[in-house]
Amino acid sequence: MTDPLADLVDLIRPRAVFWKGMEAAGTWGIGFPATTDVNFAMVAQGRCCLTGFGPVLELAEGDFLLMCGPPAFALASAPGVPPADGEALLAASPDYQVRLGSGAADPVRLVGGHFILETANADLLMGLLPRLSHLRGTDSGAGRIGRLLDLVGDEAAADRPGSSLVMPRLVEVVLVEALRSTPSDTPPQGLLAGLHDPQIAAALRAVHADVRRPWTVADLAATAHLSRSVFAQRFLLLVGTTPITYLLTWRMALAKDALTRGRPIDEVARSVGYGSASAFSNAFHRVSGSRPGHYATTAG
């Protein structure tokens, strides 16, 4: 069976993970700018709070955060604490450990970083992922992710034969686990929300199974066994975009990936459902702002 989440992760192709630890005590704060990265953080000990995603989010030991293309955000001992420049602190810490605050009151340990992705599709694909996913330490997924991160750290620190093969697969598993783990107190968002709805999931799987087909909303509604209007409304509510926009987004993501691999434009056009290279070129230009040939030359 076609698995849209697996397709998405395969297209993003996470190959490594950059991370550092942080120890803090007393009053402290650390801030980071907005980014298109897929960031994560895990509270290994203590408590702290997250700001930047709306209401202040209280974090406890064992909690895990996945942030996809996050806005500027900060982690702190309490709301309102002025944050230090996180990027500067990380750059100045050769031992992969940042230390903040003073004294021994309320000790906190964090592990955080970002996935290193080999993709030209961050701008297209981030809209299909939740901006913030928060797993409580009591959620089963958080425990599994913690154990996987331990394996990643162990593999990164060792010099074992086959590490170049093992590490990318471990990182993929971490990201898949982080994406598919459903928080206990918040509903899934984006593509994940659609996959949790059996009828919308059926339509998503159909698109991924045959992206070349000239799908219409009526076709996809029939696949989902819903009326056209109910299907369109539910798809937009759950996935955050219209069915046809999702189809176009996925086609262009596949096309960009193929172009960076050096495939001929007419072949790429056929592979994503366009009858001619000119029709594909016009659609690609509308979405990406450049012609396929120029994109292949500059991004390849």
C-alpha positions in Angstrom: 0.0 0.0 0.0 1.2 3.5 -0.9 2.4 5.4 2.2 2.4 9.2 1.8 4.4 9.8 5.0 7.1 7.4 3.8 7.1 9.2 0.4 7.5 12.5 2.1 10.4 11.4 4.2 12.0 9.7 1.2 11.8 12.9 -0.7 13.3 15.0 2.2 16.0 12.4 2.6 17.4 13.2 6.1 21.0 12.0 6.2 22.4 13.4 9.4 21.4 15.2 12.5 23.2 18.1 14.1 22.7 18.4 17.8 24.1 19.8 21.0 23.3 19.5 24.7 22.4 22.2 27.1 22.7 22.5 30.8 21.0 25.3 32.7 20.2 26.4 36.2 18.6 29.3 37.9 17.3 32.0 35.6 18.2 31.5 31.9 16.9 31.8 28.4 18.1 30.9 24.9 16.6 32.1 21.6 16.8 31.1 18.0 15.8 32.9 14.8 13.1 31.7 12.3 14.4 29.0 10.0 13.3 26.6 7.3 15.0 23.7 9.1 13.3 20.8 10.9 14.4 21.4 14.5 13.9 19.3 17.6 14.4 19.5 21.3 14.0 17.1 24.2 13.9 17.8 27.9 16.2 15.3 29.5 15.9 16.7 33.0 13.9 19.4 34.7 11.3 21.8 33.5 11.3 24.9 31.2 9.0 26.8 28.8 8.8 27.5 25.1 7.7 30.8 23.6 7.2 31.9 20.0 4.4 29.6 19.0 1.5 31.4 20.6 0.7 30.8 24.2 3.6 29.9 26.5 4.1 26.1 26.4 5.2 24.5 29.7 7.7 21.6 29.2 8.5 18.8 31.6 11.1 16.1 31.8 10.8 13.7 28.9 8.9 16.1 26.6 9.9 16.2 22.9 9.4 19.0 20.4 9.5 18.8 16.6 9.5 22.2 14.9 9.1 22.3 11.1 10.1 25.7 9.7 9.6 27.4 13.1 9.3 31.1 13.7 11.7 32.8 16.1 11.4 30.9 19.4 13.0 30.7 22.8 13.4 28.2 25.6 13.7 29.7 29.1 13.4 29.0 32.8 10.3 31.2 32.9 8.3 33.5 30.5 9.8 37.0 30.1 13.4 36.0 30.6 15.5 37.8 28.0 17.0 35.0 25.8 20.7 34.8 24.9 21.7 34.3 21.3 21.4 30.6 20.8 23.3 30.4 17.5 26.3 32.4 18.9 26.4 30.1 22.0 26.3 27.0 19.9 29.0 28.2 17.6 31.2 29.0 20.6 30.8 25.6 22.3 33.4 23.2 20.9 32.3 20.4 23.3 28.8 20.2 22.0 27.5 21.5 25.3 26.0 24.9 26.1 25.9 26.0 29.7 23.5 28.7 30.9 22.4 30.4 34.2 24.2 30.0 37.5 23.9 28.2 40.8 22.3 24.8 41.3 18.6 25.8 41.5 16.2 24.0 39.2 18.7 22.2 37.0 17.7 21.6 33.4 19.2 19.4 30.7 18.1 19.7 27.0 19.1 18.0 23.8 18.4 19.9 20.7 19.3 20.4 17.1 18.1 20.0 13.5 17.9 17.4 10.8 20.3 17.9 7.9 18.1 17.4 4.8 19.2 16.8 1.2 16.3 18.5 -0.5 15.3 21.4 -2.6 11.8 21.2 -1.4 11.7 22.8 2.0 9.5 25.6 0.8 7.0 23.3 -0.7 7.0 20.5 1.9 7.0 22.5 5.1 3.3 23.3 4.5 2.5 19.6 4.7 4.1 19.2 8.1 2.9 20.5 11.5 4.7 23.7 12.5 5.0 22.3 16.1 4.5 18.9 17.5 4.7 18.5 21.3 5.0 15.0 22.8 4.6 14.8 26.5 7.0 12.6 28.3 4.1 10.3 29.2 3.4 9.8 25.5 4.8 6.5 24.2 6.3 8.2 21.2 8.5 10.4 23.3 10.1 7.4 25.0 10.8 5.7 21.7 12.3 8.9 20.2 14.6 9.2 23.3 15.9 5.7 22.8 16.5 6.3 19.1 18.4 9.6 19.8 20.6 7.6 22.2 21.3 5.2 19.3 22.1 8.1 17.0 24.5 9.6 19.6 26.2 6.3 20.1 26.6 5.8 16.4 27.9 9.3 15.8 30.5 8.9 18.6 31.8 5.6 17.4 34.0 4.7 14.5 32.3 1.5 13.3 32.4 0.0 9.9 29.2 0.7 8.0 28.4 3.9 10.0 27.8 5.8 6.8 25.0 3.3 6.0 23.6 3.0 9.5 23.4 6.7 10.4 21.1 7.9 7.6 18.7 5.1 8.3 18.7 5.8 12.1 18.0 9.5 11.3 15.1 8.6 9.0 13.6 6.4 11.7 13.9 9.2 14.3 12.1 11.7 11.9 9.4 9.2 11.0 8.8 8.4 14.6 8.6 12.1 15.5 6.2 12.8 12.7 3.9 9.8 13.2 3.7 10.0 17.0 0.4 11.7 17.9 0.5 14.1 20.9 -2.0 13.1 23.6 -3.4 16.7 24.0 -3.3 18.2 20.5 -4.7 16.9 17.2 -2.3 16.2 14.3 -1.9 18.9 11.6 -1.3 19.0 7.9 -0.6 15.8 6.0 -0.6 13.8 9.3 -4.1 15.0 10.1 -5.2 13.8 6.6 -3.6 10.4 7.2 -5.4 10.0 10.5 -8.8 10.4 8.7 -9.5 7.1 6.8 -11.5 8.7 4.0 -9.0 11.6 3.4 -6.2 9.1 3.7 -7.7 7.0 0.9 -7.6 10.1 -1.4 -4.0 10.9 -0.3 -2.8 7.4 -1.0 -4.5 7.5 -4.4 -2.6 10.7 -5.4 0.7 9.2 -4.3 0.1 5.9 -6.0 -0.6 7.6 -9.4 0.5 11.2 -9.4 0.3 11.2 -13.3 -3.4 10.8 -13.4 -5.4 13.9 -14.2 -7.2 14.0 -10.9 -10.2 16.1 -10.3 -11.8 16.9 -6.9 -14.8 14.7 -8.0 -12.4 11.8 -8.7 -10.8 12.1 -5.3 -14.1 12.5 -3.5 -15.3 9.3 -5.1 -12.1 7.6 -3.9 -12.9 8.8 -0.4 -16.6 7.8 -0.7 -17.7 11.3 0.1 -19.7 14.0 -1.7 -17.5 16.5 -3.6 -18.4 19.4 -1.3 -17.9 17.4 2.0 -14.6 16.0 0.7 -13.3 19.4 -0.3 -14.2 21.0 3.0 -12.8 18.1 5.1 -9.6 18.0 3.1 -9.0 21.7 3.5 -9.8 21.6 7.2 -7.4 18.7 7.9 -4.6 19.1 5.5 -4.6 22.9 5.3 -4.8 23.1 1.5 -7.2 22.2 -1.3 -7.0 18.7 -2.9 -5.8 20.2 -6.2 -3.2 22.4 -4.6 -1.9 19.4 -2.7 -1.7 17.5 -6.0 0.2 20.4 -7.6 2.5 20.7 -4.6 3.4 17.1 -4.6 4.0 17.0 -8.4 6.3 20.0 -8.2 8.2 18.5 -5.2 8.8 15.3 -7.2 9.8 17.4 -10.3 12.3 19.5 -8.4 13.9 16.4 -6.9 14.1 14.7 -10.4 15.6 17.9 -12.0 18.3 18.1 -9.3 19.2 14.5 -10.2 19.7 15.4 -13.9 16.6 13.8 -15.5 15.6 15.3 -18.9 12.8 17.9 -18.7 10.4 16.0 -21.0 10.9 12.9 -19.0 10.2 14.7 -15.7 7.1 16.3 -17.3 5.6 12.9 -18.2 6.5 11.4 -14.8 4.4 14.0 -12.9 1.4 14.0 -15.2 2.0 16.6 -17.9 1.4 15.8 -21.6 4.0 18.3 -22.8 7.2 19.9 -21.6 5.8 23.3 -22.3 2.7 22.7 -20.1 5.0 21.4 -17.3 7.4 24.3 -17.7 4.5 26.8 -17.3 3.2 25.1 -14.1 6.7 24.8 -12.7 7.4 28.4 -13.3 4.1 29.4 -11.6 5.1 27.4 -8.5 8.8 27.9 -8.2 9.4 31.2 -10.0 11.9 29.7 -12.5 11.9 27.6 -15.6 12.8 23.9 -15.2 16.0 24.2 -17.3 17.2 27.2 -15.2 16.3 25.4 -12.0 18.1 22.2 -13.0 21.3 24.2 -13.9 21.3 26.3 -10.7 20.1 23.6 -8.2 21.7 20.5 -9.6 
